[in-house]
Amino acid sequence: MCKKILTSHSKWVEIEEGLTQLRPFEAVEMPRLTHGLCPNCYEGIVADLDDSGPPQKGVDSDEE
Ligand SMILES: [Zn+2]
């Protein structure tokens, strides 16, 4: 997982970049840090899950 945050522009950026863009030290509010996954991580996890455990289907259902 990465340190990406969702900026106000609905753009996922590395947290350092996001903080720079948002200028939290000049802004009144701190940037909102999401606790979700960025699309990249999400896809990675989904792909991982998809790959890890195929349900037990008869792979060789040859024996009729
Ligand atoms: Zn990520």
N, CA, C, O and the ligand as a Tripos MOL2 file, in Angstrom:
@<TRIPOS>MOLECULE
protein
  257   255    65     0     0
PROTEIN
NO_CHARGES

@<TRIPOS>ATOM
      1 N           0.8260   -1.2020    0.0000 N.3       1 MET1
      2 CA          0.0000    0.0000    0.0000 C.3       1 MET1
      3 C           0.8620    1.2540    0.0000 C.2       1 MET1
      4 O           2.0100    1.2180    0.4420 O.2       1 MET1
      5 N           0.3350    2.3250   -0.4770 N.am      2 CYS2
      6 CA          1.1380    3.5140   -0.6510 C.3       2 CYS2
      7 C           0.6130    4.6310    0.2480 C.2       2 CYS2
      8 O          -0.2880    4.4360    1.0630 O.2       2 CYS2
      9 N           1.1890    5.7620    0.0740 N.am      3 LYS3
     10 CA          0.8250    6.8940    0.9290 C.3       3 LYS3
     11 C           0.0430    7.9170    0.1380 C.2       3 LYS3
     12 O           0.1850    9.1220    0.3470 O.2       3 LYS3
     13 N          -0.7680    7.4420   -0.7560 N.am      4 LYS4
     14 CA         -1.4520    8.4000   -1.5960 C.3       4 LYS4
     15 C          -2.6650    8.9840   -0.8800 C.2       4 LYS4
     16 O          -3.3260    8.3270   -0.0760 O.2       4 LYS4
     17 N          -2.9190   10.2130   -1.1990 N.am      5 ILE5
     18 CA         -4.0910   10.8690   -0.6310 C.3       5 ILE5
     19 C          -4.9360   11.4280   -1.7460 C.2       5 ILE5
     20 O          -4.4630   11.6880   -2.8520 O.2       5 ILE5
     21 N          -6.1800   11.6010   -1.4290 N.am      6 LEU6
     22 CA         -7.1000   12.1370   -2.4270 C.3       6 LEU6
     23 C          -7.2210   13.6310   -2.1970 C.2       6 LEU6
     24 O          -7.7000   14.0780   -1.1550 O.2       6 LEU6
     25 N          -6.7870   14.3850   -3.1700 N.am      7 THR7
     26 CA         -6.8530   15.8290   -3.0160 C.3       7 THR7
     27 C          -8.2330   16.3340   -3.3910 C.2       7 THR7
     28 O          -9.1010   15.5640   -3.8020 O.2       7 THR7
     29 N          -8.4200   17.5900   -3.2500 N.am      8 SER8
     30 CA         -9.7320   18.1680   -3.5220 C.3       8 SER8
     31 C         -10.0760   18.1100   -4.9960 C.2       8 SER8
     32 O         -11.2180   18.3460   -5.3910 O.2       8 SER8
     33 N          -9.0990   17.8000   -5.7870 N.am      9 HIS9
     34 CA         -9.3630   17.7250   -7.2200 C.3       9 HIS9
     35 C          -9.6370   16.2950   -7.6520 C.2       9 HIS9
     36 O          -9.5520   15.9530   -8.8310 O.2       9 HIS9
     37 N          -9.9650   15.4750   -6.6780 N.am     10 SER10
     38 CA        -10.2420   14.0740   -6.9720 C.3      10 SER10
     39 C          -9.0700   13.4160   -7.6740 C.2      10 SER10
     40 O          -9.2270   12.6030   -8.5850 O.2      10 SER10
     41 N          -7.9220   13.7910   -7.2260 N.am     11 LYS11
     42 CA         -6.7220   13.2740   -7.8470 C.3      11 LYS11
     43 C          -5.8930   12.6110   -6.7610 C.2      11 LYS11
     44 O          -5.6750   13.1740   -5.6880 O.2      11 LYS11
     45 N          -5.4380   11.4060   -7.0620 N.am     12 TRP12
     46 CA         -4.6180   10.6990   -6.0910 C.3      12 TRP12
     47 C          -3.1640   11.0620   -6.3230 C.2      12 TRP12
     48 O          -2.6320   10.9170   -7.4240 O.2      12 TRP12
     49 N          -2.5410   11.5320   -5.2660 N.am     13 VAL13
     50 CA         -1.1400   11.9010   -5.3850 C.3      13 VAL13
     51 C          -0.3970   11.3600   -4.1810 C.2      13 VAL13
     52 O          -0.9940   11.0240   -3.1590 O.2      13 VAL13
     53 N           0.9030   11.2820   -4.3180 N.am     14 GLU14
     54 CA          1.7110   10.9240   -3.1650 C.3      14 GLU14
     55 C           1.5010   11.9830   -2.1000 C.2      14 GLU14
     56 O           1.2700   13.1530   -2.4010 O.2      14 GLU14
     57 N           1.5850   11.5590   -0.8730 N.am     15 ILE15
     58 CA          1.2020   12.4590    0.2060 C.3      15 ILE15
     59 C           2.0740   13.7030    0.2430 C.2      15 ILE15
     60 O           1.5950   14.7920    0.5570 O.2      15 ILE15
     61 N           3.3370   13.5440   -0.0730 N.am     16 GLU16
     62 CA          4.2030   14.7200   -0.0740 C.3      16 GLU16
     63 C           3.7540   15.7180   -1.1270 C.2      16 GLU16
     64 O           3.7090   16.9260   -0.8940 O.2      16 GLU16
     65 N           3.4290   15.1840   -2.2760 N.am     17 GLU17
     66 CA          2.9920   16.0530   -3.3610 C.3      17 GLU17
     67 C           1.6650   16.7020   -3.0140 C.2      17 GLU17
     68 O           1.4480   17.8860   -3.2750 O.2      17 GLU17
     69 N           0.7900   15.9170   -2.4290 N.am     18 GLY18
     70 CA         -0.5120   16.4300   -2.0590 C.3      18 GLY18
     71 C          -0.3960   17.5510   -1.0450 C.2      18 GLY18
     72 O          -1.0760   18.5720   -1.1450 O.2      18 GLY18
     73 N           0.4630   17.3520   -0.0830 N.am     19 LEU19
     74 CA          0.6370   18.3800    0.9290 C.3      19 LEU19
     75 C           1.2120   19.6410    0.3170 C.2      19 LEU19
     76 O           0.8460   20.7520    0.7020 O.2      19 LEU19
     77 N           2.0940   19.4700   -0.6180 N.am     20 THR20
     78 CA          2.6660   20.6290   -1.2890 C.3      20 THR20
     79 C           1.6010   21.3810   -2.0640 C.2      20 THR20
     80 O           1.5090   22.6080   -2.0170 O.2      20 THR20
     81 N           0.7990   20.6030   -2.7790 N.am     21 GLN21
     82 CA         -0.2410   21.2390   -3.5760 C.3      21 GLN21
     83 C          -1.2670   21.9410   -2.7010 C.2      21 GLN21
     84 O          -1.7210   23.0460   -2.9970 O.2      21 GLN21
     85 N          -1.6080   21.2830   -1.6430 N.am     22 LEU22
     86 CA         -2.6840   21.8160   -0.8150 C.3      22 LEU22
     87 C          -2.1880   22.9280    0.1120 C.2      22 LEU22
     88 O          -2.9860   23.6780    0.6740 O.2      22 LEU22
     89 N          -0.9010   23.0270    0.2630 N.am     23 ARG23
     90 CA         -0.3190   24.0280    1.1480 C.3      23 ARG23
     91 C          -1.0180   24.0530    2.5100 C.2      23 ARG23
     92 O          -1.6340   25.0550    2.8750 O.2      23 ARG23
     93 N          -0.9230   22.9790    3.2400 N.am     24 PRO24
     94 CA         -1.6770   22.8700    4.4920 C.3      24 PRO24
     95 C          -1.2370   23.9090    5.5140 C.2      24 PRO24
     96 O          -1.9860   24.2440    6.4320 O.2      24 PRO24
     97 N          -0.0530   24.4000    5.3540 N.am     25 PHE25
     98 CA          0.4360   25.3590    6.3450 C.3      25 PHE25
     99 C          -0.0630   26.7640    6.0480 C.2      25 PHE25
    100 O           0.0590   27.6710    6.8710 O.2      25 PHE25
    101 N          -0.6240   26.9280    4.8610 N.am     26 GLU26
    102 CA         -1.1990   28.2230    4.5270 C.3      26 GLU26
    103 C          -2.7170   28.1750    4.5720 C.2      26 GLU26
    104 O          -3.3960   29.1900    4.7300 O.2      26 GLU26
    105 N          -3.2080   26.9880    4.4290 N.am     27 ALA27
    106 CA         -4.6610   26.8450    4.4120 C.3      27 ALA27
    107 C          -5.1980   26.8070    5.8420 C.2      27 ALA27
    108 O          -4.4730   26.5250    6.7960 O.2      27 ALA27
    109 N          -6.4510   27.0900    5.9510 N.am     28 VAL28
    110 CA         -7.0870   27.0670    7.2620 C.3      28 VAL28
    111 C          -7.3070   25.6360    7.7080 C.2      28 VAL28
    112 O          -7.1060   25.2820    8.8700 O.2      28 VAL28
    113 N          -7.7200   24.8400    6.7660 N.am     29 GLU29
    114 CA         -8.0050   23.4540    7.1010 C.3      29 GLU29
    115 C          -6.8860   22.5550    6.6110 C.2      29 GLU29
    116 O          -6.2510   22.8040    5.5860 O.2      29 GLU29
    117 N          -6.6750   21.5290    7.3640 N.am     30 MET30
    118 CA         -5.7580   20.5130    6.8910 C.3      30 MET30
    119 C          -6.4310   19.7330    5.7710 C.2      30 MET30
    120 O          -7.6540   19.6030    5.7380 O.2      30 MET30
    121 N          -5.6300   19.2240    4.8670 N.am     31 PRO31
    122 CA         -6.2180   18.4160    3.8040 C.3      31 PRO31
    123 C          -6.8710   17.1790    4.3840 C.2      31 PRO31
    124 O          -6.4370   16.6290    5.3960 O.2      31 PRO31
    125 N          -7.8750   16.7830    3.7430 N.am     32 ARG32
    126 CA         -8.5930   15.6080    4.2120 C.3      32 ARG32
    127 C          -7.8690   14.3520    3.7720 C.2      32 ARG32
    128 O          -7.7210   14.0920    2.5780 O.2      32 ARG32
    129 N          -7.4330   13.6000    4.7160 N.am     33 LEU33
    130 CA         -6.7470   12.3610    4.3630 C.3      33 LEU33
    131 C          -7.7650   11.2320    4.3330 C.2      33 LEU33
    132 O          -8.4600   10.9610    5.3120 O.2      33 LEU33
    133 N          -7.8260   10.6060    3.2130 N.am     34 THR34
    134 CA         -8.7810    9.5190    3.1100 C.3      34 THR34
    135 C          -8.1970    8.2660    3.7270 C.2      34 THR34
    136 O          -6.9800    8.0890    3.7830 O.2      34 THR34
    137 N          -9.0610    7.4250    4.1750 N.am     35 HIS35
    138 CA         -8.5950    6.1510    4.7120 C.3      35 HIS35
    139 C          -8.9170    5.0280    3.7510 C.2      35 HIS35
    140 O          -8.8720    3.8500    4.1050 O.2      35 HIS35
    141 N          -9.2410    5.4090    2.5400 N.am     36 GLY36
    142 CA         -9.5150    4.3810    1.5440 C.3      36 GLY36
    143 C          -8.2590    4.0200    0.7950 C.2      36 GLY36
    144 O          -7.1590    4.4690    1.1160 O.2      36 GLY36
    145 N          -8.4500    3.2140   -0.1880 N.am     37 LEU37
    146 CA         -7.3220    2.8270   -1.0110 C.3      37 LEU37
    147 C          -7.3500    3.6270   -2.2920 C.2      37 LEU37
    148 O          -8.4120    3.9390   -2.8310 O.2      37 LEU37
    149 N          -6.1860    3.9460   -2.7580 N.am     38 CYS38
    150 CA         -6.1420    4.5880   -4.0570 C.3      38 CYS38
    151 C          -6.4370    3.5270   -5.1240 C.2      38 CYS38
    152 O          -6.2610    2.3340   -4.8790 O.2      38 CYS38
    153 N          -6.8730    3.9490   -6.2680 N.am     39 PRO39
    154 CA         -7.2560    2.9980   -7.3190 C.3      39 PRO39
    155 C          -6.1670    1.9740   -7.6160 C.2      39 PRO39
    156 O          -6.4500    0.8010   -7.8630 O.2      39 PRO39
    157 N          -4.9410    2.4270   -7.5890 N.am     40 ASN40
    158 CA         -3.8510    1.5000   -7.8910 C.3      40 ASN40
    159 C          -3.7820    0.3780   -6.8790 C.2      40 ASN40
    160 O          -3.7010   -0.7960   -7.2420 O.2      40 ASN40
    161 N          -3.8140    0.7430   -5.6040 N.am     41 CYS41
    162 CA         -3.7380   -0.2710   -4.5540 C.3      41 CYS41
    163 C          -4.9750   -1.1610   -4.5970 C.2      41 CYS41
    164 O          -4.8930   -2.3760   -4.4190 O.2      41 CYS41
    165 N          -6.1000   -0.5410   -4.8330 N.am     42 TYR42
    166 CA         -7.3390   -1.3070   -4.8680 C.3      42 TYR42
    167 C          -7.2780   -2.3730   -5.9520 C.2      42 TYR42
    168 O          -7.6030   -3.5380   -5.7240 O.2      42 TYR42
    169 N          -6.8590   -1.9520   -7.1180 N.am     43 GLU43
    170 CA         -6.7740   -2.9060   -8.2140 C.3      43 GLU43
    171 C          -5.7740   -4.0060   -7.9040 C.2      43 GLU43
    172 O          -5.9860   -5.1770   -8.2190 O.2      43 GLU43
    173 N          -4.6870   -3.6000   -7.2810 N.am     44 GLY44
    174 CA         -3.6730   -4.5880   -6.9320 C.3      44 GLY44
    175 C          -4.2240   -5.6260   -5.9820 C.2      44 GLY44
    176 O          -3.9740   -6.8210   -6.1420 O.2      44 GLY44
    177 N          -4.9730   -5.1720   -4.9910 N.am     45 ILE45
    178 CA         -5.5240   -6.0920   -3.9990 C.3      45 ILE45
    179 C          -6.5730   -6.9880   -4.6400 C.2      45 ILE45
    180 O          -6.6170   -8.1930   -4.3910 O.2      45 ILE45
    181 N          -7.3980   -6.3970   -5.4490 N.am     46 VAL46
    182 CA         -8.4310   -7.1860   -6.1180 C.3      46 VAL46
    183 C          -7.7960   -8.2560   -7.0000 C.2      46 VAL46
    184 O          -8.2130   -9.4150   -7.0030 O.2      46 VAL46
    185 N          -6.7870   -7.8390   -7.7390 N.am     47 ALA47
    186 CA         -6.1050   -8.7820   -8.6100 C.3      47 ALA47
    187 C          -5.4640   -9.8920   -7.7900 C.2      47 ALA47
    188 O          -5.4590  -11.0600   -8.1800 O.2      47 ALA47
    189 N          -4.9260   -9.4960   -6.6490 N.am     48 ASP48
    190 CA         -4.2720  -10.4620   -5.7860 C.3      48 ASP48
    191 C          -5.2760  -11.4790   -5.2650 C.2      48 ASP48
    192 O          -5.0250  -12.6840   -5.2980 O.2      48 ASP48
    193 N          -6.3950  -10.9980   -4.7920 N.am     49 LEU49
    194 CA         -7.4300  -11.8860   -4.2850 C.3      49 LEU49
    195 C          -7.9320  -12.8000   -5.3970 C.2      49 LEU49
    196 O          -8.1740  -13.9900   -5.1970 O.2      49 LEU49
    197 N          -8.0750  -12.2150   -6.5420 N.am     50 ASP50
    198 CA         -8.6000  -12.9720   -7.6560 C.3      50 ASP50
    199 C          -7.6560  -14.0960   -8.0310 C.2      50 ASP50
    200 O          -8.0660  -15.1620   -8.4930 O.2      50 ASP50
    201 N          -6.3930  -13.8240   -7.8200 N.am     51 ASP51
    202 CA         -5.3870  -14.7690   -8.2630 C.3      51 ASP51
    203 C          -5.1240  -15.8580   -7.2190 C.2      51 ASP51
    204 O          -4.7310  -16.9740   -7.5580 O.2      51 ASP51
    205 N          -5.3430  -15.5210   -5.9560 N.am     52 SER52
    206 CA         -4.8440  -16.3820   -4.8880 C.3      52 SER52
    207 C          -5.6990  -17.6250   -4.6690 C.2      52 SER52
    208 O          -5.1690  -18.7200   -4.4830 O.2      52 SER52
    209 N          -6.9860  -17.4630   -4.6900 N.am     53 GLY53
    210 CA         -7.8030  -18.5990   -4.3020 C.3      53 GLY53
    211 C          -8.8900  -18.9610   -5.2780 C.2      53 GLY53
    212 O         -10.0460  -18.5850   -5.0860 O.2      53 GLY53
    213 N          -8.5550  -19.6580   -6.2840 N.am     54 PRO54
    214 CA         -9.6080  -20.1260   -7.1860 C.3      54 PRO54
    215 C         -10.4520  -21.1680   -6.4690 C.2      54 PRO54
    216 O          -9.9070  -22.0620   -5.8210 O.2      54 PRO54
    217 N         -11.7570  -21.0700   -6.5710 N.am     55 PRO55
    218 CA        -12.6290  -22.0480   -5.9250 C.3      55 PRO55
    219 C         -12.4040  -23.4340   -6.4960 C.2      55 PRO55
    220 O         -12.0120  -23.6070   -7.6500 O.2      55 PRO55
    221 N         -12.6650  -24.4110   -5.6480 N.am     56 GLN56
    222 CA        -12.3620  -25.7680   -6.0820 C.3      56 GLN56
    223 C         -13.3480  -26.2350   -7.1350 C.2      56 GLN56
    224 O         -14.4050  -26.7920   -6.8370 O.2      56 GLN56
    225 N         -12.9820  -26.0000   -8.3100 N.am     57 LYS57
    226 CA        -13.7790  -26.5520   -9.3940 C.3      57 LYS57
    227 C         -13.0480  -27.7770   -9.9230 C.2      57 LYS57
    228 O         -11.8350  -27.9090   -9.7620 O.2      57 LYS57
    229 N         -13.7700  -28.6350  -10.5310 N.am     58 GLY58
    230 CA        -13.1260  -29.8160  -11.0990 C.3      58 GLY58
    231 C         -12.2120  -29.4030  -12.2250 C.2      58 GLY58
    232 O         -12.6430  -29.2190  -13.3630 O.2      58 GLY58
    233 N         -10.9560  -29.2610  -11.8950 N.am     59 VAL59
    234 CA        -10.0340  -28.7980  -12.9110 C.3      59 VAL59
    235 C          -9.9090  -29.8450  -14.0030 C.2      59 VAL59
    236 O         -10.0230  -29.5580  -15.1950 O.2      59 VAL59
    237 N          -9.6680  -31.0720  -13.5510 N.am     60 ASP60
    238 CA         -9.7260  -32.1160  -14.5630 C.3      60 ASP60
    239 C         -11.0000  -32.9320  -14.3490 C.2      60 ASP60
    240 O         -11.0140  -33.9760  -13.6970 O.2      60 ASP60
    241 N         -12.0340  -32.4080  -14.9200 N.am     61 SER61
    242 CA        -13.3160  -33.1320  -14.8420 C.3      61 SER61
    243 C         -13.4030  -34.0630  -16.0350 C.2      61 SER61
    244 O         -14.3230  -34.0120  -16.8520 O.2      61 SER61
    245 N         -12.4110  -34.8990  -16.0840 N.am     62 ASP62
    246 CA        -12.3020  -35.7880  -17.2230 C.3      62 ASP62
    247 C         -12.9980  -37.1110  -16.9530 C.2      62 ASP62
    248 O         -13.4280  -37.8310  -17.8540 O.2      62 ASP62
    249 N         -13.0830  -37.3930  -15.6320 N.am     63 GLU63
    250 CA        -13.6050  -38.7000  -15.2940 C.3      63 GLU63
    251 C         -15.1150  -38.7140  -15.3750 C.2      63 GLU63
    252 O         -15.7980  -38.4380  -14.3880 O.2      63 GLU63
    253 N         -15.5990  -39.0090  -16.4550 N.am     64 GLU64
    254 CA        -17.0490  -39.0730  -16.6410 C.3      64 GLU64
    255 C         -17.5260  -40.4940  -16.3520 C.2      64 GLU64
    256 O         -18.7200  -40.7770  -16.4480 O.2      64 GLU64
    257 ZN         -2.0290    3.3280   -3.2710 Zn       65 ZN65
@<TRIPOS>BOND
     1     1     2 1
     2     2     3 1
     3     3     4 2
     4     3     5 am
     5     5     6 1
     6     6     7 1
     7     7     8 2
     8     7     9 am
     9     9    10 1
    10    10    11 1
    11    11    12 2
    12    11    13 am
    13    13    14 1
    14    14    15 1
    15    15    16 2
    16    15    17 am
    17    17    18 1
    18    18    19 1
    19    19    20 2
    20    19    21 am
    21    21    22 1
    22    22    23 1
    23    23    24 2
    24    23    25 am
    25    25    26 1
    26    26    27 1
    27    27    28 2
    28    27    29 am
    29    29    30 1
    30    30    31 1
    31    31    32 2
    32    31    33 am
    33    33    34 1
    34    34    35 1
    35    35    36 2
    36    35    37 am
    37    37    38 1
    38    38    39 1
    39    39    40 2
    40    39    41 am
    41    41    42 1
    42    42    43 1
    43    43    44 2
    44    43    45 am
    45    45    46 1
    46    46    47 1
    47    47    48 2
    48    47    49 am
    49    49    50 1
    50    50    51 1
    51    51    52 2
    52    51    53 am
    53    53    54 1
    54    54    55 1
    55    55    56 2
    56    55    57 am
    57    57    58 1
    58    58    59 1
    59    59    60 2
    60    59    61 am
    61    61    62 1
    62    62    63 1
    63    63    64 2
    64    63    65 am
    65    65    66 1
    66    66    67 1
    67    67    68 2
    68    67    69 am
    69    69    70 1
    70    70    71 1
    71    71    72 2
    72    71    73 am
    73    73    74 1
    74    74    75 1
    75    75    76 2
    76    75    77 am
    77    77    78 1
    78    78    79 1
    79    79    80 2
    80    79    81 am
    81    81    82 1
    82    82    83 1
    83    83    84 2
    84    83    85 am
    85    85    86 1
    86    86    87 1
    87    87    88 2
    88    87    89 am
    89    89    90 1
    90    90    91 1
    91    91    92 2
    92    91    93 am
    93    93    94 1
    94    94    95 1
    95    95    96 2
    96    95    97 am
    97    97    98 1
    98    98    99 1
    99    99   100 2
   100    99   101 am
   101   101   102 1
   102   102   103 1
   103   103   104 2
   104   103   105 am
   105   105   106 1
   106   106   107 1
   107   107   108 2
   108   107   109 am
   109   109   110 1
   110   110   111 1
   111   111   112 2
   112   111   113 am
   113   113   114 1
   114   114   115 1
   115   115   116 2
   116   115   117 am
   117   117   118 1
   118   118   119 1
   119   119   120 2
   120   119   121 am
   121   121   122 1
   122   122   123 1
   123   123   124 2
   124   123   125 am
   125   125   126 1
   126   126   127 1
   127   127   128 2
   128   127   129 am
   129   129   130 1
   130   130   131 1
   131   131   132 2
   132   131   133 am
   133   133   134 1
   134   134   135 1
   135   135   136 2
   136   135   137 am
   137   137   138 1
   138   138   139 1
   139   139   140 2
   140   139   141 am
   141   141   142 1
   142   142   143 1
   143   143   144 2
   144   143   145 am
   145   145   146 1
   146   146   147 1
   147   147   148 2
   148   147   149 am
   149   149   150 1
   150   150   151 1
   151   151   152 2
   152   151   153 am
   153   153   154 1
   154   154   155 1
   155   155   156 2
   156   155   157 am
   157   157   158 1
   158   158   159 1
   159   159   160 2
   160   159   161 am
   161   161   162 1
   162   162   163 1
   163   163   164 2
   164   163   165 am
   165   165   166 1
   166   166   167 1
   167   167   168 2
   168   167   169 am
   169   169   170 1
   170   170   171 1
   171   171   172 2
   172   171   173 am
   173   173   174 1
   174   174   175 1
   175   175   176 2
   176   175   177 am
   177   177   178 1
   178   178   179 1
   179   179   180 2
   180   179   181 am
   181   181   182 1
   182   182   183 1
   183   183   184 2
   184   183   185 am
   185   185   186 1
   186   186   187 1
   187   187   188 2
   188   187   189 am
   189   189   190 1
   190   190   191 1
   191   191   192 2
   192   191   193 am
   193   193   194 1
   194   194   195 1
   195   195   196 2
   196   195   197 am
   197   197   198 1
   198   198   199 1
   199   199   200 2
   200   199   201 am
   201   201   202 1
   202   202   203 1
   203   203   204 2
   204   203   205 am
   205   205   206 1
   206   206   207 1
   207   207   208 2
   208   207   209 am
   209   209   210 1
   210   210   211 1
   211   211   212 2
   212   211   213 am
   213   213   214 1
   214   214   215 1
   215   215   216 2
   216   215   217 am
   217   217   218 1
   218   218   219 1
   219   219   220 2
   220   219   221 am
   221   221   222 1
   222   222   223 1
   223   223   224 2
   224   223   225 am
   225   225   226 1
   226   226   227 1
   227   227   228 2
   228   227   229 am
   229   229   230 1
   230   230   231 1
   231   231   232 2
   232   231   233 am
   233   233   234 1
   234   234   235 1
   235   235   236 2
   236   235   237 am
   237   237   238 1
   238   238   239 1
   239   239   240 2
   240   239   241 am
   241   241   242 1
   242   242   243 1
   243   243   244 2
   244   243   245 am
   245   245   246 1
   246   246   247 1
   247   247   248 2
   248   247   249 am
   249   249   250 1
   250   250   251 1
   251   251   252 2
   252   251   253 am
   253   253   254 1
   254   254   255 1
   255   255   256 2
@<TRIPOS>SUBSTRUCTURE
     1 MET1         2 RESIDUE 1 A MET
     2 CYS2         6 RESIDUE 1 A CYS
     3 LYS3        10 RESIDUE 1 A LYS
     4 LYS4        14 RESIDUE 1 A LYS
     5 ILE5        18 RESIDUE 1 A ILE
     6 LEU6        22 RESIDUE 1 A LEU
     7 THR7        26 RESIDUE 1 A THR
     8 SER8        30 RESIDUE 1 A SER
     9 HIS9        34 RESIDUE 1 A HIS
    10 SER10       38 RESIDUE 1 A SER
    11 LYS11       42 RESIDUE 1 A LYS
    12 TRP12       46 RESIDUE 1 A TRP
    13 VAL13       50 RESIDUE 1 A VAL
    14 GLU14       54 RESIDUE 1 A GLU
    15 ILE15       58 RESIDUE 1 A ILE
    16 GLU16       62 RESIDUE 1 A GLU
    17 GLU17       66 RESIDUE 1 A GLU
    18 GLY18       70 RESIDUE 1 A GLY
    19 LEU19       74 RESIDUE 1 A LEU
    20 THR20       78 RESIDUE 1 A THR
    21 GLN21       82 RESIDUE 1 A GLN
    22 LEU22       86 RESIDUE 1 A LEU
    23 ARG23       90 RESIDUE 1 A ARG
    24 PRO24       94 RESIDUE 1 A PRO
    25 PHE25       98 RESIDUE 1 A PHE
    26 GLU26      102 RESIDUE 1 A GLU
    27 ALA27      106 RESIDUE 1 A ALA
    28 VAL28      110 RESIDUE 1 A VAL
    29 GLU29      114 RESIDUE 1 A GLU
    30 MET30      118 RESIDUE 1 A MET
    31 PRO31      122 RESIDUE 1 A PRO
    32 ARG32      126 RESIDUE 1 A ARG
    33 LEU33      130 RESIDUE 1 A LEU
    34 THR34      134 RESIDUE 1 A THR
    35 HIS35      138 RESIDUE 1 A HIS
    36 GLY36      142 RESIDUE 1 A GLY
    37 LEU37      146 RESIDUE 1 A LEU
    38 CYS38      150 RESIDUE 1 A CYS
    39 PRO39      154 RESIDUE 1 A PRO
    40 ASN40      158 RESIDUE 1 A ASN
    41 CYS41      162 RESIDUE 1 A CYS
    42 TYR42      166 RESIDUE 1 A TYR
    43 GLU43      170 RESIDUE 1 A GLU
    44 GLY44      174 RESIDUE 1 A GLY
    45 ILE45      178 RESIDUE 1 A ILE
    46 VAL46      182 RESIDUE 1 A VAL
    47 ALA47      186 RESIDUE 1 A ALA
    48 ASP48      190 RESIDUE 1 A ASP
    49 LEU49      194 RESIDUE 1 A LEU
    50 ASP50      198 RESIDUE 1 A ASP
    51 ASP51      202 RESIDUE 1 A ASP
    52 SER52      206 RESIDUE 1 A SER
    53 GLY53      210 RESIDUE 1 A GLY
    54 PRO54      214 RESIDUE 1 A PRO
    55 PRO55      218 RESIDUE 1 A PRO
    56 GLN56      222 RESIDUE 1 A GLN
    57 LYS57      226 RESIDUE 1 A LYS
    58 GLY58      230 RESIDUE 1 A GLY
    59 VAL59      234 RESIDUE 1 A VAL
    60 ASP60      238 RESIDUE 1 A ASP
    61 SER61      242 RESIDUE 1 A SER
    62 ASP62      246 RESIDUE 1 A ASP
    63 GLU63      250 RESIDUE 1 A GLU
    64 GLU64      254 RESIDUE 1 A GLU
    65 ZN65       257 GROUP 0 **** ****
